[in-house]
Amino acid sequence: KTPQGRYSSIAEFILLAFADTRELQLLHFWLFLGIYLAALLANGLIITAIACDHRLHTPMYFFLLNLSFLDLGSISTTVPKAMANSLWDTRAITYPGCAAQVFLLFFLISAEYFLLTVMAYDRYVAICKPLHYGTLLGNRACVHMAAAAWGSGFLYAVLHTASTFSVPLCQGNAVDQFFCEVPQILKLSFSFFLAVGCFVFIVLSYGQIFRAVLRVPSEQGQHKAFSTCLPHLAVVSLFISTGTFAYLKPPSISSPSLDLLVAVLYSVVPPALNPLIYSMRNHEIKDALRKLITGCFSVGINCLLSSA
């Protein structure tokens, strides 16, 4: 400790190790590497397919494009550092590095939460107010809503990170997680409350959506409407349930292993699964990906033949 302040000597944080043995550390490295590469590939394919296929230049796919960028950013904020720690058998992260990780993760996750709210509004308008869809969700409106989601996440992250790291950390520098997770940092400083406005909006939107879908007379029409809503609802449910549990679970059931599992579920699994969830029941995405992969394969074959 220095004369300038009791807590200014904290230069780094100690993260939670996945395992004590070298074999399990390397297993963790290869497991996370596989998940990370799968997330990069899947989200990269979604981004490329939407950008290259003019049929997907619609509001729903524009928001999905933004979601894929946010997923790439969020998983890249935590997983590479965790892999490096396992590979080099270290647990330390510098104070600035931890602050940057908290800021980026909170920015990207908050922006994704706001974007999922916008996507719920998109589905609500498409199903409940189809005649006004072009007016309410024109190109300019979509850009403004996406920018608002990114901007709100950025502002929220700035305010939250500044308030988190401006309070003295009274319980040392050990973080019981494999990255600088916000709930774990807050345990060292002050309590955190979760805003529920977006959640209430999503619930109300889907309540109206399901009421409208059930009024559709044809079974084929109901199936088509559900096929565009269920992937988004699955992503929202996974994101909110795991994140809420991580932030609001009672201290009596908290344990390092449970905290670790929940953190992986809400920070690592969604970015890897979201592209799969959205492409499983979406024929337009499947067709665009098939065309993209076939085109790339054809180009590769032609290059090999020409070089031979």
C-alpha positions, 0 to 999 in steps of 0.5 A, spaced: 500 500 500 502 506 498 501 513 501 496 516 496 491 510 497 490 504 501 488 500 494 492 503 489 497 497 490 492 493 486 496 492 480 493 485 477 487 480 479 488 473 480 483 469 475 480 462 477 483 456 474 479 451 470 484 445 473 490 444 477 493 439 473 497 440 466 493 435 462 486 438 464 489 445 463 491 443 456 484 439 455 481 446 457 485 450 452 483 445 446 476 445 448 475 452 448 479 453 442 474 448 438 468 452 441 472 459 439 473 457 432 466 454 431 463 461 433 468 464 428 466 460 423 459 460 424 458 467 425 463 469 419 459 465 415 452 468 417 455 475 416 458 473 409 451 470 407 447 476 409 452 481 406 453 477 399 445 475 398 441 481 396 435 477 398 437 477 405 437 485 405 431 485 410 430 488 417 430 481 420 437 479 417 440 486 418 439 485 425 441 478 425 448 481 422 449 486 428 447 480 432 453 476 429 458 482 430 456 482 437 457 475 438 464 475 435 466 481 439 463 478 446 466 471 445 473 474 443 473 478 449 474 472 454 475 466 451 482 468 448 485 470 454 482 464 458 486 459 453 492 463 454 492 462 461 491 455 460 496 454 455 501 458 459 499 456 466 498 463 469 492 466 472 494 473 472 490 479 468 493 486 469 488 491 472 488 495 466 486 489 462 481 487 467 478 494 466 478 493 459 475 486 459 469 488 463 468 494 459 468 490 452 464 485 455 459 489 458 458 493 452 457 487 447 453 484 452 448 490 453 448 492 446 446 485 444 441 485 450 438 491 447 439 489 440 434 482 442 429 487 444 429 491 437 429 484 434 423 482 438 419 489 436 421 487 429 417 480 429 412 484 433 411 489 427 412 483 422 406 479 425 402 484 428 402 490 424 404 487 417 401 492 413 405 498 417 412 494 416 415 497 411 413 504 414 415 502 421 422 498 419 424 502 413 432 502 412 433 509 416 429 506 422 433 500 422 440 503 422 437 508 427 435 502 432 441 498 431 445 504 432 441 506 438 443 499 441 450 499 440 450 506 443 446 504 449 451 499 450 457 503 450 454 508 454 452 503 459 458 500 459 462 507 460 458 508 466 458 501 469 465 500 468 467 507 471 463 506 477 465 499 478 473 501 478 472 507 482 470 504 488 475 501 493 476 493 492 475 491 499 476 484 499 482 483 495 484 482 488 482 474 487 476 473 482 472 467 482 471 466 475 476 465 469 475 472 466 473 479 469 466 477 470 462 483 472 458 480 478 465 477 481 468 484 480 461 487 484 462 482 489 469 486 491 465 493 491 458 494 491 451 491 489 448 491 482 441 491 480 439 488 473 434 493 469 428 489 467 425 494 462 427 490 456 425 484 459 418 486 460 418 489 453 420 482 450 415 478 454 409 483 452 411 483 445 411 475 444 405 475 448 402 479 442 405 475 437 403 469 440 396 471 440 396 474 433 399 467 430 394 463 434 388 467 430 391 465 423 386 460 420 391 456 416 396 451 419 401 453 414 401 460 416 402 459 423 408 454 422 411 460 418 410 465 423 413 461 428 419 459 424 421 466 424 419 467 431 422 461 435 429 462 433 429 469 436 425 466 442 430 461 443 436 465 443 433 470 448 431 465 453 438 462 453 441 469 454 436 472 459 436 465 463 443 464 464 445 471 465 440 473 470 442 467 474 449 469 474 447 476 476 441 474 481 442 467 484 442 467 491 449 467 495 447 460 499 447 456 492 453 460 490 460 456 489 466 456 484 464 450 480 457 453 479 459 460 477 464 457 472 458 453 469 454 459 469 459 464 466 461 459 460 453 458 459 452 465 458 458 468 455 461 462 451 455 458 449 450 463 446 455 466 441 457 459 438 450 457 438 446 463 435 448 462 428 446 454 429 439 456 432 438 461 427 439 457 421 436 451 423 429 453 421 431 458 416 430 456 409 433 463 406 439 462 411 440 455 409 440 457 401 444 463 402 449 459 406 449 453 401 450 458 395 456 461 399 459 454 400 458 452 393 461 458 390 467 458 395 468 451 393 468 452 386 473 458 386 477 453 390 477 448 385 478 452 379 484 455 382 487 448 383 485 446 376 488 453 373 495 452 377 496 445 375 
